[in-house]
Amino acid sequence: MARNTDTPDNPKVEGLGPPADFPFPFPAYDIQKDFMRNLFQSLEGEKLGIFESPTGTGKSLSLICGALTWLRDHNTHYKAELQRKIEEGSAAVDDNDPDWFSAATKRIEEQGEVRKYREELLALQKQEERVKALKERRQVIKRSRIKKIDDDFDELFRDLHQVSEEVRRELSAIGGVEPMSAEESEWLLDDYHSDDEGESKYSKDKEEEEEDKGCLKIYFCSRTHSQLSQFVREVQKTVFGEDTRVVSLASRQNLCINEAVSKLHNVSLINDRCLELQKGKKGQATKCESDGSVSKKKKSSAGCPYYKQTAVDGLADQLLLEVQDIEQMVGLGRKTKGCPYYASRYAVKDAQLVVLPYNTLLHKGTREACQIRLKGNIVIVDEAHNLLETIANIHSVYISHGQLSGARAQLSQYLVRYSKRLSPKNLLYIKQIHFFINALMKLLSGGTQSIGAMSNNSNKGPSADSQSSSSRMLTVPLFLAETLTDNLNIFKLIQYIEQSKIAHKLHSFSQKFEGSVKVHQVQKQSSSTSSFLAKMASQKNNNSPKENQQPKTPETPKTEKPVKQEEEEEEEVVMGSPLMQITEFLRALLQASEDGRIIVTVGSTARKSSLKYLLLNPASHFHDIVKECRSVIVAGGTMRPVSEFRNQLFLSAGATPERIHEFSCGHVVPGEQIMPIALNEGPTNVTLDFTYQHRKDPKILDELGRVLANICNVVPGGLVCFLPSYEYEQYIYNHFTSTGIISRLSAKKKIFREPKKSSQLDTVLNEYAKTVRLSITNTTGITGSLLFSVVGGKMSEGINFSDNLGRCVIMVGLPYPNTHSPELKEKMQYLNKNVAPGPDGRPAGSVFYENLCFKAVNQSIGRAIRHRNDYASILLLDHRYSRPSSVQALPEWISKHLRMCPKFGQAFGLVRKFFADKKTTAT
Ligand code: SF4
């Protein structure tokens, strides 16, 4: 039951119990009711919840209806309770108490309490009035006024800037310094007077923010914009779609409607250009022609045509009044000629449900820039099964040698052009940045003396390029000492970079002189572990209610937009300005030294050399969220092992064990609709041992071929066979081709292989689906498709192989990550030292290693069962799957039905009967 509703900054009132019924769009299953009740209680009881609900169980709808019911009931109850407390407090004056002193003290205390209640109630009423006014007038006057003042100020500033530039030019001419064009003078750094200026402004902003905390909010975040849009569309389907104030936050890349800017594609470039336009300092504004082409208006002081006060405010109001997903926001923005990016940010304060991507919530800087106020509010993280890895990835910073040399070249060019005009303070800081970059480049060229690397690993793992690179792991203090940068005041340097906006100016400057300053845009490279983790950072599709009603006819496997989206989002790491990436690296150096390491990779050529700050303790970036939020819910299709979230996320972030609440529900799919089998041996009694040492043994590969050929004979429709890597998939395919196994398989199934290029994905999937569809009626003997896919590849996440598209999923071997990866080793060592051992006494590092493997397995095998009426068999091929620890690591809805088959005959019989029964039921 709920305990109380006091939040860190709100007065205490009595708790609230869950309602008997939740407003679900269709009759809810018991597991959904359970989910919503537990969620309600967790939010009311200010818990940190770990919620598990398998894909296909309507998790999104349960989250929406559970959380928004709580929000609605809580707001009503909280207001009523405040009113009651005020009345009680005002009446409770005991004048008959003989002890006048204690009576007076008590009265003062009570008056204080009552005042607190009154203030809180007043704040709520004000909030309601604001929303009411918003509804009536569709305009927030106050914000307009502030915005108007801002605009006037900007205008004034522009004039002043112009005057000062003219004076500067005249003085330069007198002093013999070559005069600059107006455009060039825009890139000149303003004089940098005080190191504390920004701080006071920041504190002022904070104070203002404290004054108006807005209404109680639920921040809902997921991994990709597409998942968020899908979530918003689910909200629209519920009764809460009518009157809940929902705002989606997204990047400019997703929301910018100025085609001249959005066509830049790179998120950094879009951000830079947008900011430049707003300042109007470029002296040019875009002009959209009737044919959609965009031209520049010469010498105009206007910024982006969509950044107009009335249009943006109007759109902000509209966003609060109607639930809109990202595409709809963009459409509305185009219609009203208001920028959806800024409109959504203005609307946040009055929103009840803010929908935002991981990065915006999990990165403190981004969070603050978006004015996300955690205190007393709710955070729900969906698709959280890889949350720890995601936090680590967001805060790990990679810099290539190319980025360093690009930044150095830009700075050098800049100094050549502007040094005579820069103030001494500017020069001092620029030289410090230059020094820092030089020191890093020297380290990458092996020019500094190693004074104590923690580990010195030539990457000799199976997939590493052992001849071309060697990696070393350094702690931050060692790194600073080795690069001789330990005397730099990194904090002040970052402050300078931020306040002077040197990264933006340098970027604009270098764009102008593109010919002479060539900066390679380097795509983020990640080492084996992080790419493994990134690949595993999965997304499971939440079923729509319709999927709970009728199985669909075969269709193209659903390539959920996230797949493409995700790639795009990962590619966003390409930085327009290399100095920005270096600034991120500097920021990382300020973190607690035990929480991170620097990986120095020296390649055979400079281009292959890089630095990476590796975050080892993701909880350090979750601490504020746990501390400040009223309640935090992490939810996912499979949250196994729950201990990872409990120990490494919540407890490591400072939570108390009593605050953690765990909830796990079964699958809506009945047990008789799945046939999971762990198989030890193939048809000729060869043990299926796909350990690294044996996996290329021709005997084992032949046995695998026999298993597949037999299974293909009895499985109708589509069959997806997952292999641990692209390299191994190629090896198997070559072996099957040379031994004729492919021909055998082709007699029953048309063979498809996962393409390495995303651009080929749709073609392969379409052909795969077409074959499955035609196989129902054709007479060629082909009964469907067989797809060789790769764990953590393009098919193992974001694609639904529902119904006939995936009647069987086969997992070959256990996809353990490369143990030779220095990152993985360091992470395991960190866990062994800082996190309690697993329940069976195994060191935390080993538990983590095992978990990486099983998260990937679970992600892949979850592709087939997608809704209540779906059915599929799951074959786990490797004798290691029969170990109790392996069984435990599988999702409960699979493990409790798992059949252990030491012999193939037994497994084959089960699969054959399973599909024969389904055929009978269907006819
Ligand atoms: S103000 Fe909005 S529309 Fe204009 S450039 Fe910036 S993000 Fe794009």
Residues whose N, C-alpha, C, O or C-beta is under 5 A from the ligand:
A	BS01	SF4	R252 C256 I257 N258 V261 C274 C304 Y306 Y307 C339 Y341
